[in-house]
Amino acid sequence: AVVSTQSTGEEEMQVEETPPPAPKPVEVEQPKPVQVKKPPPPPKEKRKDNVNIVFIGHVDAGKSTIGGHLLYLTGQVDKRTLEKFEREAKEMNRESWYLSWALDTNDEERDKGKTVEVGRGFFETEKKRFTLLDAPGHRCFVSNMIGGAAQADGGILVISARKGEIETGF
């Protein structure tokens, strides 16, 4: 207790001051961690094996076009989208490129007609899931091509069949 002296004029009075009682600590109940149960993996017969396939070859050999055509044939690109690509390609005077636009999605690739980054597309069969990797063929983007090839389980080398084209590379 604290004792203080107060003067009221005629006499002094001693007043004993007691501090207020200390507040009781509030006990906060900590939340219990919630256990999140992961769903069980699908049965083995429902999981499909994944196969990554990369298209590699020289620039303008037709890698993106083959990949886009495969995506169309497997139903991953619908006819309406392909017709839109065809109209846009025709407006840019690049009519033969419309199939490649299913994998060459950015404007730089479409404007120049060269794959810059590895394009990806998917389709499934009854037992397997296929990932198509469209690697660039231009020598400036060899590092991107290597990155795509490193992800692949198998590859398809695309060589142009135009007369005299392969010989010009020698």
C-alpha positions as CSV (number, residue, x, y, z in Angstrom):
1,A,0.0,0.0,0.0
2,V,1.1,3.5,-0.7
3,V,0.7,6.1,2.0
4,S,0.5,9.8,1.0
5,T,-0.1,12.9,3.0
6,Q,-2.7,15.4,2.0
7,S,-3.1,18.8,3.5
8,T,-6.7,20.1,3.8
9,G,-5.8,23.4,5.3
10,E,-6.2,22.8,9.1
11,E,-5.1,19.3,9.6
12,E,-3.1,16.8,7.7
13,M,-4.6,13.6,6.8
14,Q,-3.0,10.4,5.9
15,V,-4.6,8.4,3.1
16,E,-3.7,4.9,2.3
17,E,-3.9,4.2,-1.4
18,T,-4.1,0.7,-2.7
19,P,-3.4,-0.1,-6.3
20,P,-6.1,-1.7,-8.3
21,P,-6.1,-5.4,-8.3
22,A,-4.0,-6.9,-11.2
23,P,-6.2,-8.1,-14.0
24,K,-6.6,-11.8,-14.2
25,P,-4.9,-13.3,-17.2
26,V,-7.3,-14.2,-19.9
27,E,-6.8,-17.7,-21.0
28,V,-7.3,-18.0,-24.8
29,E,-7.9,-21.5,-26.0
30,Q,-5.6,-22.2,-28.8
31,P,-7.3,-23.7,-31.8
32,K,-6.6,-27.3,-32.5
33,P,-4.9,-27.9,-35.8
34,V,-7.3,-29.3,-38.3
35,Q,-6.1,-32.5,-39.8
36,V,-6.7,-32.4,-43.5
37,K,-7.1,-35.8,-45.0
38,K,-5.7,-36.1,-48.5
39,P,-8.1,-37.9,-50.9
40,P,-6.8,-41.4,-51.7
41,P,-5.1,-41.6,-55.1
42,P,-7.3,-43.0,-57.8
43,P,-7.1,-46.7,-58.3
44,K,-4.3,-47.8,-60.6
45,E,-6.6,-48.8,-63.4
46,K,-8.0,-45.2,-63.5
47,R,-4.6,-43.5,-63.6
48,K,-3.2,-43.1,-67.1
49,D,0.5,-43.3,-67.9
50,N,1.8,-40.0,-69.2
51,V,3.9,-39.9,-72.3
52,N,5.8,-36.7,-73.3
53,I,6.6,-36.4,-77.0
54,V,8.8,-33.6,-78.4
55,F,8.8,-32.4,-82.0
56,I,12.3,-31.3,-83.0
57,G,13.7,-30.2,-86.3
58,H,14.8,-27.2,-88.4
59,V,12.9,-24.0,-88.4
60,D,9.9,-24.1,-90.9
61,A,10.0,-27.9,-91.1
62,G,6.4,-28.2,-89.9
63,K,6.7,-29.2,-86.2
64,S,4.0,-26.8,-84.9
65,T,1.7,-27.6,-87.8
66,I,1.9,-31.4,-87.2
67,G,1.3,-30.8,-83.4
68,G,-1.7,-28.5,-84.1
69,H,-3.1,-31.0,-86.6
70,L,-2.8,-33.8,-84.0
71,L,-4.6,-31.7,-81.4
72,Y,-7.4,-31.1,-83.9
73,L,-7.7,-34.8,-84.9
74,T,-7.9,-35.8,-81.2
75,G,-10.6,-33.2,-80.4
76,Q,-8.5,-30.9,-78.3
77,V,-9.0,-28.0,-80.7
78,D,-12.5,-27.6,-82.0
79,K,-13.4,-26.7,-85.6
80,R,-14.7,-23.3,-84.6
81,T,-11.4,-22.3,-83.0
82,L,-9.5,-23.7,-86.0
83,E,-11.7,-21.6,-88.4
84,K,-10.9,-18.5,-86.3
85,F,-7.2,-19.3,-86.6
86,E,-7.6,-19.7,-90.3
87,R,-9.3,-16.3,-90.7
88,E,-6.7,-14.6,-88.6
89,A,-3.9,-16.2,-90.5
90,K,-5.4,-15.3,-93.8
91,E,-5.7,-11.6,-92.7
92,M,-1.9,-11.7,-91.9
93,N,-1.2,-13.3,-95.3
94,R,0.0,-16.5,-93.5
95,E,-2.7,-18.9,-94.6
96,S,-0.7,-22.1,-94.2
97,W,0.2,-21.3,-90.5
98,Y,-3.3,-21.7,-88.9
99,L,-2.7,-25.2,-87.7
100,S,0.5,-24.2,-85.9
101,W,-1.4,-21.6,-83.9
102,A,-2.9,-24.3,-81.7
103,L,0.6,-24.6,-80.1
104,D,2.2,-21.2,-81.0
105,T,0.0,-19.1,-78.7
106,N,1.9,-15.8,-78.2
107,D,1.8,-12.9,-80.6
108,E,5.6,-12.9,-81.2
109,E,5.5,-16.5,-82.4
110,R,2.5,-15.8,-84.7
111,D,3.9,-12.6,-86.1
112,K,7.3,-14.1,-87.0
113,G,6.2,-17.6,-87.7
114,K,8.8,-19.0,-85.4
115,T,8.3,-21.0,-82.2
116,V,10.2,-19.3,-79.4
117,E,9.0,-21.2,-76.3
118,V,8.2,-24.8,-76.0
119,G,4.5,-25.2,-76.9
120,R,2.4,-27.7,-75.0
121,G,-0.7,-29.6,-75.9
122,F,-2.5,-32.6,-74.4
123,F,-4.7,-35.4,-75.6
124,E,-5.7,-38.8,-74.1
125,T,-6.4,-42.2,-75.4
126,E,-8.1,-45.0,-73.5
127,K,-4.9,-45.9,-71.6
128,K,-2.5,-43.0,-72.0
129,R,-2.2,-39.3,-71.6
130,F,0.1,-37.7,-74.2
131,T,1.8,-34.4,-73.9
132,L,3.0,-32.8,-77.1
133,L,6.0,-30.6,-76.7
134,D,6.7,-28.3,-79.7
135,A,10.3,-27.3,-79.5
136,P,11.7,-24.2,-81.4
137,G,13.8,-25.0,-84.4
138,H,15.6,-21.7,-84.9
139,R,19.3,-21.6,-83.8
140,C,18.6,-18.6,-81.6
141,F,16.3,-20.7,-79.4
142,V,18.4,-23.8,-79.0
143,S,18.4,-23.5,-75.2
144,N,14.6,-23.6,-75.2
145,M,14.7,-26.6,-77.6
146,I,17.0,-28.5,-75.2
147,G,14.6,-27.7,-72.3
148,G,11.7,-29.2,-74.2
149,A,13.8,-32.3,-75.2
150,A,14.8,-32.8,-71.6
151,Q,11.2,-33.2,-70.6
152,A,10.4,-35.8,-73.3
153,D,10.0,-39.5,-73.1
154,G,10.4,-39.7,-76.9
155,G,10.9,-37.4,-79.8
156,I,9.9,-37.0,-83.4
157,L,12.4,-35.5,-85.8
158,V,10.6,-33.5,-88.4
159,I,12.4,-33.0,-91.7
160,S,11.0,-30.9,-94.5
161,A,10.2,-32.8,-97.7
162,R,10.4,-29.8,-99.9
163,K,12.7,-30.4,-102.9
164,G,16.3,-29.2,-102.2
165,E,15.5,-27.9,-98.7
166,I,17.5,-30.6,-96.8
167,E,20.4,-30.2,-99.1
168,T,20.7,-26.5,-98.4
169,G,21.6,-27.3,-94.8
170,F,24.7,-29.3,-95.7
